[in-house]
Amino acid sequence: MPLQTYYSVLDQFLKDNNLSLTQDELKKFISYFTVEKFKKKEHLVVVGQNSSNYFVLQGGLRMYYIDEKEHEYNLKFAFEGWWIGDVVSYINLTGAEYLVQAMEETIVIGITRKSQFEMFEEFPQIKDVYISELERALVWTFQRILDSTKNTANERFMNFMKTYPNFINRISDANIASFIGVSPEYYSKLKKTYLLKG
C-alpha cells in the first residue's frame, strides 16, 4: 500500500483536532518526522535510549517495563492514530526507562524533541494540539494509577474493555493480563465470563 495512504491517518487526526492543512502544508509538516517500519516484536525504544515521540500510521505497539525479576508490566497500548513514547525521556532528553515494542507489523512517524520545536516555529497552531494531547495523556495516566490501585480485577478488566473495545483481538491475552495486573489464567476466566454475557 502506498505510504501516502497511511498519511490519511495523520490527516484525519489533524482534522479531528480542528486543523486542516493543504497538501503542501501536510508534506512540509510530515518532513519533520521520520518514517519507520517495524516487524512484530521489534523495539522502537529500549532502556537507556532517548525516546522520540511516535504517531502510529499502521499497526499496534505496547509500552512496558521489566522489573529486577524480569517480569514485564504493560503500561500502554497504541494503535492507528495514537501517539506513544517515553514522555519523560522525550521531554527531558534522557535515557528511556520504558520499552516500546511492535505487537504486529507497524509503521510509525517519529519526531525528535529538536524537530518538534522547529515544527512549532513553522506550524504554531500545532502546539495547541500537542498541549491538548499532553493534557489527555496526563488525565489518562492518573486514571490508570487510580484504576490499578483502587479497582478490583473485574473492574480493571471492564475499564480495559471500554478503553480498547476494538483491539482486544490484536493484543495477546498475556499482554492484557499484564496490563490489568492479573495472571493469564485469571484473565482467561474474566474474558470467558465477559464473552458469555455477550
C-alpha positions in Angstrom: 0.0 0.0 0.0 1.4 3.5 -0.9 2.8 5.4 2.1 0.6 8.3 1.1 -2.4 6.2 2.0 -1.1 5.8 5.6 -0.8 9.6 5.9 -4.5 9.8 5.7 -4.5 8.6 9.3 -2.4 11.6 10.3 -4.6 13.9 8.2 -7.7 12.6 10.0 -6.0 13.1 13.4 -5.4 16.8 12.5 -8.9 17.3 11.3 -10.3 15.7 14.4 -8.4 18.4 16.3 -9.9 21.1 14.1 -6.8 21.5 11.9 -6.9 21.3 8.2 -3.7 21.5 6.2 -3.3 21.8 2.5 -1.4 19.0 0.7 1.7 21.2 0.5 1.4 22.1 4.2 0.9 18.4 5.1 4.0 17.4 3.1 6.0 20.1 5.0 4.6 19.0 8.3 5.5 15.4 7.6 9.1 16.4 6.7 9.8 17.0 10.4 9.1 13.3 11.1 11.0 10.1 10.2 9.0 7.2 8.7 10.0 3.9 10.4 8.8 0.4 9.8 9.0 -2.4 12.5 8.3 -6.1 12.3 6.4 -7.9 15.1 8.4 -7.9 18.4 10.9 -5.3 17.2 11.6 -2.5 19.6 11.2 1.2 18.8 12.6 2.3 22.2 14.9 0.4 24.6 16.0 1.3 28.0 18.7 4.0 28.0 17.9 5.3 24.5 16.5 8.8 24.1 12.9 8.3 23.0 11.3 10.0 20.1 7.5 10.7 20.0 5.8 8.3 17.7 2.5 8.5 15.8 1.1 5.2 14.6 0.1 5.1 10.9 -0.5 1.3 10.9 -0.1 -1.4 13.4 -0.1 -1.8 17.2 2.5 -1.1 19.9 2.9 -1.7 23.6 4.9 0.3 26.2 6.2 -1.7 29.1 9.0 -2.1 31.7 10.8 -5.0 33.1 11.5 -5.3 36.9 14.5 -6.8 38.6 12.9 -10.2 38.5 12.4 -9.8 34.7 8.7 -9.6 35.0 7.1 -7.5 32.3 4.4 -4.9 33.1 2.4 -3.3 30.2 1.6 0.3 30.7 0.0 1.4 27.5 -1.1 0.2 24.0 -1.3 2.3 20.9 -2.9 1.8 17.5 -3.6 3.8 14.3 -4.0 7.5 15.1 -2.5 7.3 18.6 0.8 8.6 20.0 3.3 6.7 22.1 6.8 7.1 23.6 8.6 7.5 26.9 7.4 11.1 27.6 9.9 11.7 30.4 12.8 10.7 28.2 11.4 12.7 25.3 10.9 15.9 27.2 14.0 15.8 29.4 16.2 14.3 26.7 17.3 11.5 29.0 17.6 7.7 28.6 14.3 5.9 28.4 13.0 3.9 31.4 10.4 2.1 29.3 10.5 -0.1 26.2 8.2 0.3 23.2 7.6 -2.8 21.1 5.6 -3.6 18.0 2.9 -6.2 18.6 2.4 -6.6 14.8 4.0 -5.2 11.7 3.9 -1.4 12.3 4.5 1.8 10.5 5.1 5.0 12.5 6.4 8.5 12.1 8.7 9.6 14.8 9.8 13.1 15.8 12.7 14.2 18.0 12.3 17.0 20.6 14.6 19.3 18.5 12.5 18.7 15.3 9.3 19.3 17.3 10.4 22.8 18.3 11.3 23.5 14.7 7.9 22.3 13.6 6.2 24.6 16.2 8.0 27.5 14.7 6.6 26.7 11.3 3.2 25.5 12.5 2.4 27.3 15.8 -1.2 26.0 15.6 0.1 22.5 16.2 1.4 23.5 19.6 -2.2 23.7 20.9 -2.9 20.2 19.6 0.3 19.0 21.4 -0.7 20.6 24.6 -4.2 19.0 24.3 -2.6 15.6 23.7 -0.3 16.1 26.8 -3.3 17.0 28.9 -5.2 14.0 27.7 -2.3 11.7 28.4 -1.9 13.2 31.9 -5.6 12.6 32.7 -5.3 9.1 31.4 -2.2 8.4 33.5 -3.9 9.5 36.7 -6.9 7.4 35.8 -4.7 4.5 35.1 -3.0 4.9 38.5 -6.3 5.0 40.3 -7.6 2.1 38.3 -4.6 -0.1 39.2 -4.6 0.8 42.9 -8.3 1.1 43.7 -10.3 -1.1 41.5 -10.9 -4.9 41.6 -9.5 -7.1 38.8 -13.0 -7.3 37.3 -13.3 -3.5 37.3 -9.9 -3.2 35.7 -10.9 -5.7 33.1 -14.1 -3.8 32.3 -12.2 -0.5 32.1 -9.8 -2.1 29.7 -12.7 -3.2 27.5 -14.0 0.4 27.5 -10.6 1.8 26.6 -9.6 -0.7 23.9 -13.0 -2.2 22.7 -11.9 -2.7 19.1 -8.5 -4.0 19.8 -8.9 -7.0 22.1 -8.2 -9.4 19.2 -5.0 -7.5 18.3 -3.5 -7.8 21.8 -2.4 -11.1 23.2 -4.1 -12.5 26.4 -0.7 -12.4 28.2 -0.2 -8.7 27.4 -3.8 -7.8 28.5 -3.3 -9.8 31.7 -0.1 -7.9 32.4 -1.8 -4.6 31.7 -4.7 -5.2 34.2 -2.4 -6.8 36.8 -3.7 -10.4 36.8 -2.3 -13.8 35.9 -3.0 -15.1 32.3 -5.2 -17.9 33.9 -7.3 -15.4 35.8 -7.6 -13.2 32.8 -8.9 -16.2 30.8 -11.7 -16.6 33.4 -12.6 -12.9 33.2 -12.7 -13.0 29.4 -14.8 -16.1 29.3 -17.3 -14.7 31.7 -17.5 -11.4 29.7 -18.0 -13.3 26.4 -20.7 -15.5 27.9 -22.6 -12.4 29.0 -22.4 -11.2 25.4 
